[in-house]
Amino acid sequence: MTAAPTLVAGIDSSTQACKVVVRHAGTGALVREGRAAHPEGTEVDPAAWWSAVQDALAQAGGLADVAALAVGGQQHGMVCLDDAGEVVRPALLWNDTRSAAAAADLVAELGGGAAWADAVGVVPVAAITVSKLRWFAEHEAELATRATAVCLPHDYLSWKLGGVPDLGALRTDRSDASGTGYWSAMHESYRPDLLERAFGRPLHVPDVLGPSEVAGSHDGSLLGPGAGDNAAAALGVGAAVGDVVVSIGTSGVVSAVADTPARDPSGTVAGFADATGGYLPLVCTLNASRVLDATARMLGTDHDGLSSLALAAPSGADGLVLVPYLEGERTPDRPDATGALHGLTLATSTPAHLARAAIEGLLCGLADGLDALVAQGATVRRVLLVGGGARSEAVRRIAPAVLGCPVVVPQPGEYVADGAARQAAWLLAGSTAPPDWQAAGTELFEADPAPAVRERYAEVRELTAHR
């Protein structure tokens, strides 16, 4: 009798939902999956994430036959715990911008962006954990006195799965730690002085594990160190040096697999680590798939309708430009900005022109991020386009012209959960590199670059309003 294949599981605790995949450890073939929604908002009680994990695992058939698992999760979220391991306040998520002033104060106090880039490879903005800690200490000082430890969403869920309530059992990985503002990918160490500068006193932080180290166990299954969502997604799609992953989800992310850490004093490029022991310089925008949602809503159509309209309009939308800062913006750092629509004439006052301008505006913002990575020394051979926005035919077909390089679209899937599952398989294999899971169903899109679209967008970008 043939032995049953060894199974691994990957969990993705994202902004909007928890997704679980169970895969064959050797081949990566999908066996089953589950999903559960998260509450909306920019602050969430971590108990809701834990409940969603239980629901998604149940949908995926549980973990009784799974040999190893790992968790990928949204980066930067501030989860503060007291001495007993209880959550002190709802977690502040990456997209909570109330800490923008705190970030600016921290940058100034250390002497500017170059000092932060040298220290940890990241210049604080509202999204970064260190900024949220400063906001918490300043605005909820009495509540902040209860905090003993700080961790990230994926750390918290891995800790809960491990079942050891001691704060000393908190574990994280390089990729997620590198997005806190108090751990350096360049130096492979925490900067407790920066954490204390933000919060006013020391806090316990998780131990940082290597990419294939064991973080604990769950009901007999090995538990991996997990990863931040962007690093897990890069692992999930098998990105290598020369690949740039562009993810169009709730946020827009442009990240390059690299052999050396990034150091950008402007703060545009964050010098993150990846999930394999290397580096993942990254640019993030606040406005991504919701731009498509909002434009479709304005036009009274769905995403397929929006795509058809956009493809019916000419490249450049006859000069109509949408700068889509609908939720403020992180890159460039304009948390109070609003969007701008420019070039509206009788000729461009059509649904097709607005649809095209929205998609080109979204892609131009990501192309600016690609330029920033190249300026930091990234090699760009191709773009791997992932996320919910990649399901749009118009996005897929317009992307190579705006981004200026070939675009590969992997088969739709739960890339973050897949990356976590691949890490779990790596844990079992005990090898020096993750298993080679062959991606299936990829599509290649190519088009002549359209620099005029980028140039026109750049003209309008500076007209965005500041409240």
C-alpha positions as CSV (number, residue, x, y, z in Angstrom):
1,M,0.0,0.0,0.0
2,T,1.3,3.4,-1.0
3,A,1.9,5.7,2.0
4,A,-0.2,8.8,2.2
5,P,1.6,12.0,1.2
6,T,3.0,14.2,4.0
7,L,0.8,17.4,4.3
8,V,1.7,20.9,5.4
9,A,-0.5,23.9,6.1
10,G,-0.1,27.6,5.6
11,I,-2.2,30.3,7.2
12,D,-2.5,33.9,5.9
13,S,-4.0,36.3,8.4
14,S,-4.4,39.3,6.1
15,T,-6.2,42.6,6.6
16,Q,-9.5,41.4,5.2
17,A,-9.6,37.6,6.0
18,C,-7.9,34.5,7.2
19,K,-7.0,32.0,4.5
20,V,-5.7,28.4,5.1
21,V,-4.2,26.0,2.5
22,V,-3.2,22.4,3.1
23,R,-0.7,21.2,0.5
24,H,1.5,18.1,-0.2
25,A,4.9,18.8,1.3
26,G,6.8,17.4,-1.6
27,T,4.9,18.8,-4.7
28,G,3.0,21.7,-3.3
29,A,-0.3,20.3,-4.7
30,L,-3.3,21.8,-3.1
31,V,-5.4,19.3,-1.0
32,R,-7.9,21.6,0.7
33,E,-8.5,25.2,1.8
34,G,-10.6,27.4,4.0
35,R,-11.4,31.1,4.6
36,A,-13.0,33.3,7.2
37,A,-13.6,37.1,7.2
38,H,-12.0,39.6,9.4
39,P,-13.8,42.7,10.8
40,E,-13.3,46.0,8.9
41,G,-11.4,48.9,10.4
42,T,-7.9,50.1,11.1
43,E,-7.9,48.7,14.6
44,V,-9.0,45.2,15.4
45,D,-9.2,43.0,18.5
46,P,-6.7,40.2,17.9
47,A,-9.4,37.8,19.4
48,A,-11.2,38.3,16.0
49,W,-8.1,37.0,14.2
50,W,-7.9,34.0,16.4
51,S,-11.5,33.2,15.9
52,A,-11.1,33.5,12.2
53,V,-8.1,31.1,12.3
54,Q,-10.3,28.5,14.0
55,D,-13.1,29.0,11.5
56,A,-10.8,28.8,8.5
57,L,-9.0,25.7,9.8
58,A,-12.4,24.0,10.3
59,Q,-13.3,24.8,6.7
60,A,-10.0,23.4,5.6
61,G,-10.6,20.1,7.4
62,G,-8.4,20.7,10.4
63,L,-4.8,19.9,11.1
64,A,-5.0,16.3,12.4
65,D,-3.1,15.0,9.4
66,V,-0.8,17.9,9.0
67,A,2.9,17.5,9.8
68,A,3.9,21.2,9.9
69,L,2.4,24.6,9.6
70,A,3.4,28.3,9.5
71,V,1.6,31.6,9.6
72,G,2.0,34.6,7.3
73,G,0.4,37.9,8.4
74,Q,-0.1,41.5,7.7
75,Q,2.9,43.5,8.6
76,H,3.5,46.3,11.2
77,G,0.3,45.8,13.3
78,M,0.9,46.7,16.9
79,V,-0.2,43.9,19.4
80,C,0.5,44.9,23.0
81,L,0.3,42.3,25.7
82,D,0.3,42.5,29.5
83,D,2.1,40.3,32.1
84,A,-0.6,37.6,31.8
85,G,-0.5,37.6,27.9
86,E,-3.8,39.4,27.6
87,V,-4.2,42.0,24.8
88,V,-4.0,45.5,26.2
89,R,-5.9,47.3,23.4
90,P,-7.2,46.5,19.9
91,A,-4.3,46.1,17.5
92,L,-3.4,49.2,15.4
93,L,-3.1,48.0,11.8
94,W,-0.7,49.0,9.1
95,N,-3.3,51.2,7.4
96,D,-4.1,53.2,10.6
97,T,-2.7,56.7,9.8
98,R,-3.3,58.4,13.2
99,S,0.4,57.8,14.0
100,A,1.7,60.0,11.2
101,A,2.7,62.9,13.5
102,A,4.4,60.4,15.8
103,A,6.4,59.1,12.9
104,A,7.5,62.6,11.9
105,D,8.6,63.3,15.5
106,L,10.7,60.1,15.7
107,V,12.4,60.9,12.4
108,A,13.3,64.4,13.6
109,E,14.4,63.3,17.0
110,L,17.0,60.9,15.6
111,G,18.3,63.4,13.1
112,G,16.4,62.6,9.9
113,G,15.8,59.8,7.5
114,A,19.4,58.9,6.9
115,A,19.9,58.1,10.6
116,W,16.9,55.7,10.6
117,A,18.0,54.1,7.3
118,D,21.5,53.5,8.8
119,A,20.0,52.1,12.0
120,V,17.3,49.8,10.8
121,G,16.9,50.2,7.0
122,V,13.4,51.8,7.5
123,V,12.4,55.4,7.9
124,P,9.3,55.6,10.1
125,V,5.9,56.5,8.6
126,A,2.5,56.0,10.1
127,A,2.4,52.3,9.1
128,I,5.5,51.2,11.0
129,T,5.1,49.6,14.4
130,V,7.6,52.0,16.1
131,S,5.4,55.0,15.2
132,K,2.3,53.3,16.6
133,L,4.1,52.6,19.8
134,R,4.9,56.3,20.2
135,W,1.2,57.2,19.4
136,F,0.0,54.7,22.0
137,A,2.4,56.1,24.7
138,E,1.4,59.7,24.0
139,H,-2.4,59.4,23.5
140,E,-3.3,56.5,25.8
141,A,-0.7,56.8,28.5
142,E,-2.6,55.2,31.3
143,L,-3.5,52.2,29.2
144,A,0.0,51.9,27.9
145,T,1.3,51.3,31.4
146,R,-0.2,47.9,31.3
147,A,1.9,46.8,28.3
148,T,4.7,44.4,28.9
149,A,5.3,43.0,25.4
150,V,4.8,44.0,21.8
151,C,4.5,41.6,18.9
152,L,3.0,41.5,15.4
153,P,-0.2,39.9,14.1
154,H,1.6,36.7,12.8
155,D,3.7,36.5,16.0
156,Y,0.5,36.6,18.1
157,L,-1.2,33.9,16.1
158,S,1.9,31.6,16.0
159,W,2.1,32.1,19.8
160,K,-1.6,31.2,20.3
161,L,-1.1,28.1,18.1
162,G,1.9,27.1,20.1
163,G,-0.2,27.0,23.2
164,V,2.5,28.2,25.6
165,P,1.1,31.3,27.4
166,D,4.5,32.5,28.6
167,L,5.6,35.7,26.9
168,G,9.0,34.1,26.6
169,A,7.6,31.8,24.0
170,L,6.9,34.6,21.5
171,R,8.7,34.1,18.3
172,T,8.9,36.0,15.0
173,D,11.0,35.9,11.8
174,R,13.4,38.2,10.1
175,S,10.9,39.5,7.5
176,D,8.3,40.6,9.9
177,A,10.8,41.9,12.5
178,S,12.4,44.1,9.8
179,G,9.1,46.1,9.4
180,T,8.9,47.2,13.0
181,G,11.4,50.1,13.0
182,Y,13.3,48.5,15.9
183,W,15.0,45.5,14.2
184,S,17.7,45.8,11.6
185,A,17.9,43.5,8.6
186,M,21.4,44.9,7.9
187,H,22.7,44.1,11.4
188,E,20.4,41.1,12.2
189,S,19.5,42.5,15.6
190,Y,17.0,44.5,17.6
191,R,17.5,48.2,18.4
192,P,16.0,48.3,21.9
193,D,17.1,52.0,22.2
194,L,14.8,52.9,19.4
195,L,11.9,50.9,20.8
196,E,12.4,52.6,24.2
197,R,12.7,56.0,22.4
198,A,9.2,55.4,21.0
199,F,7.5,53.9,24.0
200,G,9.4,55.5,26.9
201,R,10.5,52.3,28.5
202,P,11.6,48.7,27.4
203,L,9.1,46.1,26.2
204,H,9.6,42.4,25.7
205,V,9.9,41.5,22.0
206,P,9.8,38.1,20.3
207,D,12.9,36.1,19.6
208,V,13.8,36.3,15.8
209,L,14.3,32.9,14.2
210,G,15.9,31.9,10.9
211,P,13.7,30.9,8.0
212,S,13.7,27.2,8.7
213,E,13.9,27.1,12.4
214,V,11.3,25.5,14.6
215,A,9.2,28.0,16.5
216,G,7.2,25.4,18.5
217,S,4.5,22.8,17.9
218,H,0.7,22.6,17.6
219,D,-0.9,19.3,18.6
220,G,2.2,17.4,17.4
221,S,2.7,19.4,14.2
222,L,5.9,21.5,13.9
223,L,5.3,25.2,13.8
224,G,7.5,27.4,11.6
225,P,8.6,30.9,12.3
226,G,6.1,32.3,9.8
227,A,6.7,35.5,7.9
228,G,5.3,39.0,7.0
229,D,2.8,38.8,4.2
230,N,5.0,40.3,1.5
231,A,7.9,37.9,2.2
232,A,5.5,35.0,2.4
233,A,3.9,35.9,-0.9
234,A,7.4,36.2,-2.6
235,L,8.2,32.7,-1.2
236,G,4.8,31.4,-2.4
237,V,5.3,32.5,-6.0
238,G,8.9,31.3,-6.1
239,A,10.4,34.8,-6.7
240,A,14.2,34.9,-7.2
241,V,16.8,37.6,-7.7
242,G,15.7,39.7,-10.7
243,D,12.1,39.2,-10.0
244,V,9.9,42.1,-8.7
245,V,6.6,41.1,-7.1
246,V,3.9,43.7,-7.6
247,S,0.9,42.9,-5.4
248,I,-2.4,44.8,-5.9
249,G,-4.4,44.0,-2.7
250,T,-5.7,46.3,-0.1
251,S,-2.3,48.0,-0.3
252,G,-0.1,48.1,-3.3
253,V,3.3,46.5,-2.8
254,V,6.4,46.5,-5.1
255,S,9.2,44.3,-3.7
256,A,12.4,42.9,-5.2
257,V,14.3,39.8,-4.1
258,A,17.8,40.9,-3.4
259,D,21.1,39.7,-2.1
260,T,22.0,42.8,-0.2
261,P,19.9,45.1,2.2
262,A,18.6,48.4,1.0
263,R,19.3,51.7,2.7
264,D,17.1,54.6,1.5
265,P,17.3,57.8,3.5
266,S,14.2,59.1,1.8
267,G,12.1,56.3,3.3
268,T,10.5,55.4,0.0
269,V,12.2,52.0,-0.1
270,A,11.9,50.0,3.1
271,G,14.9,47.7,3.7
272,F,13.1,44.6,4.7
273,A,14.3,41.0,5.0
274,D,12.8,38.2,3.0
275,A,11.7,34.7,4.2
276,T,14.7,32.8,2.8
277,G,17.6,34.6,4.6
278,G,18.0,37.3,2.0
279,Y,16.4,40.7,1.5
280,L,13.2,42.2,0.2
281,P,13.5,46.0,-0.5
282,L,9.9,47.1,-0.7
283,V,7.8,50.1,-1.6
284,C,4.2,50.2,-0.3
285,T,1.2,52.3,-1.4
286,L,-2.0,52.7,0.6
287,N,-4.2,52.8,-2.5
288,A,-4.5,49.7,-4.6
289,S,-7.5,47.4,-5.2
290,R,-9.9,49.8,-3.5
291,V,-9.2,52.2,-6.3
292,L,-10.8,49.7,-8.7
293,D,-13.6,49.1,-6.2
294,A,-14.3,52.8,-5.9
295,T,-14.2,53.5,-9.7
296,A,-16.5,50.6,-10.5
297,R,-18.9,51.9,-7.8
298,M,-18.9,55.4,-9.3
299,L,-19.5,54.0,-12.8
300,G,-22.3,51.7,-11.6
301,T,-20.6,48.5,-12.8
302,D,-18.6,45.5,-11.5
303,H,-14.9,44.7,-12.0
304,D,-15.5,42.9,-15.3
305,G,-17.4,45.9,-16.5
306,L,-14.7,48.3,-15.4
307,S,-12.1,46.2,-17.2
308,S,-14.1,46.2,-20.4
309,L,-14.5,50.0,-20.3
310,A,-10.8,50.6,-19.6
311,L,-9.8,48.5,-22.6
312,A,-12.2,50.4,-24.8
313,A,-10.3,53.7,-24.1
314,P,-7.0,54.7,-25.7
315,S,-3.7,54.5,-23.9
316,G,-3.3,57.6,-21.8
317,A,-7.1,58.2,-21.8
318,D,-6.7,61.2,-24.0
319,G,-5.0,63.1,-21.2
320,L,-7.4,62.2,-18.4
321,V,-5.4,61.4,-15.2
322,L,-6.5,60.0,-11.9
323,V,-4.1,60.3,-9.0
324,P,-5.8,57.8,-6.7
325,Y,-4.9,59.0,-3.2
326,L,-8.3,58.0,-2.0
327,E,-7.1,57.0,1.5
328,G,-4.2,59.4,1.9
329,E,-1.0,57.9,0.8
330,R,2.1,56.3,2.2
331,T,4.4,56.5,-0.9
332,P,4.8,59.4,-1.3
333,D,4.2,60.1,2.4
334,R,1.0,62.1,2.3
335,P,-1.3,60.7,4.9
336,D,-3.8,63.6,4.5
337,A,-3.8,63.8,0.7
338,T,-6.8,63.3,-1.4
339,G,-7.1,62.2,-5.0
340,A,-7.0,64.4,-8.1
341,L,-8.8,64.0,-11.5
342,H,-7.2,66.2,-14.2
343,G,-7.8,66.7,-17.9
344,L,-11.6,66.5,-17.8
345,T,-13.1,67.7,-21.1
346,L,-16.2,67.0,-23.1
347,A,-14.2,64.3,-25.0
348,T,-12.9,62.6,-21.9
349,S,-16.1,62.7,-19.9
350,T,-17.0,59.1,-20.6
351,P,-17.1,56.0,-18.4
352,A,-14.4,54.4,-20.6
353,H,-11.9,57.3,-20.1
354,L,-12.4,57.3,-16.3
355,A,-12.0,53.6,-16.1
356,R,-8.8,53.8,-18.1
357,A,-7.5,56.7,-16.1
358,A,-8.2,54.8,-12.8
359,I,-6.3,51.7,-13.9
360,E,-3.4,53.7,-15.4
361,G,-3.2,55.9,-12.2
362,L,-3.0,52.8,-10.0
363,L,-0.3,51.3,-12.1
364,C,1.7,54.6,-12.4
365,G,1.8,54.7,-8.6
366,L,3.3,51.2,-8.6
367,A,5.7,52.1,-11.4
368,D,7.0,55.0,-9.3
369,G,7.8,52.3,-6.7
370,L,9.6,50.2,-9.3
371,D,11.7,53.2,-10.2
372,A,12.7,53.6,-6.5
373,L,13.8,50.0,-6.2
374,V,16.0,50.4,-9.3
375,A,17.5,53.5,-7.8
376,Q,18.4,51.3,-4.8
377,G,20.2,48.8,-7.1
378,A,17.5,46.3,-7.7
379,T,17.7,44.2,-10.8
380,V,14.4,44.0,-12.8
381,R,14.1,41.0,-15.1
382,R,10.3,40.7,-15.0
383,V,7.4,41.5,-12.8
384,L,5.3,38.9,-11.0
385,L,1.8,40.4,-10.7
386,V,-0.3,39.1,-7.9
387,G,-3.2,40.1,-5.6
388,G,-6.9,40.6,-6.2
389,G,-6.3,43.4,-8.6
390,A,-4.4,41.1,-10.9
391,R,-7.7,39.3,-11.7
392,S,-8.7,42.3,-13.9
393,E,-8.0,41.7,-17.5
394,A,-7.4,45.4,-18.1
395,V,-4.8,45.6,-15.3
396,R,-3.0,42.6,-16.7
397,R,-2.9,44.0,-20.2
398,I,-2.1,47.6,-19.4
399,A,0.6,46.7,-16.7
400,P,3.5,45.9,-19.0
401,A,3.1,49.2,-20.9
402,V,3.1,51.2,-17.8
403,L,5.7,49.2,-15.8
404,G,7.9,48.9,-18.9
405,C,8.8,45.2,-18.6
406,P,7.3,41.8,-19.1
407,V,4.6,40.8,-16.6
408,V,4.0,37.3,-15.5
409,V,0.7,36.5,-13.8
410,P,0.7,33.3,-11.7
411,Q,-2.4,31.3,-11.4
412,P,-4.7,32.9,-9.0
413,G,-4.2,31.6,-5.5
414,E,-3.5,32.4,-1.8
415,Y,0.1,33.3,-2.3
416,V,0.8,34.3,1.3
417,A,-0.7,31.1,2.7
418,D,1.2,29.2,0.0
419,G,4.4,30.8,1.1
420,A,3.7,29.9,4.7
421,A,3.0,26.3,3.6
422,R,6.2,26.2,1.6
423,Q,8.1,27.3,4.7
424,A,6.4,24.5,6.7
425,A,7.6,22.0,4.1
426,W,11.1,23.5,4.3
427,L,11.0,22.9,8.0
428,L,10.2,19.2,7.5
429,A,12.8,18.7,4.8
430,G,15.7,20.2,6.9
431,S,17.3,21.4,3.7
432,T,19.3,24.5,3.0
433,A,16.7,25.9,0.7
434,P,12.9,25.7,0.4
435,P,11.4,22.9,-1.7
436,D,11.0,23.5,-5.4
437,W,7.3,23.7,-6.0
438,Q,6.6,24.3,-9.7
439,A,4.1,27.0,-10.4
440,A,1.4,26.1,-12.9
441,G,-0.9,28.1,-15.1
442,T,1.2,31.3,-15.4
443,E,0.4,33.8,-18.1
444,L,2.9,36.2,-19.8
445,F,1.9,39.7,-20.9
446,E,4.1,42.0,-22.9
447,A,3.6,45.4,-24.5
448,D,5.6,48.3,-25.8
449,P,6.4,50.7,-22.9
450,A,4.2,53.8,-22.8
451,P,6.4,56.6,-21.3
452,A,3.9,59.3,-22.2
453,V,1.4,57.8,-19.7
454,R,4.0,58.0,-16.9
455,E,5.0,61.6,-17.9
456,R,1.4,62.9,-17.9
457,Y,0.8,61.2,-14.5
458,A,3.9,62.8,-13.1
459,E,2.6,66.3,-14.2
460,V,-0.6,65.8,-12.3
461,R,0.8,63.9,-9.2
462,E,1.9,67.1,-7.5
463,L,-1.6,68.6,-7.8
464,T,-3.0,66.2,-5.2
465,A,-4.8,68.1,-2.4
466,H,-3.4,68.3,1.1
467,R,-6.0,69.0,3.9
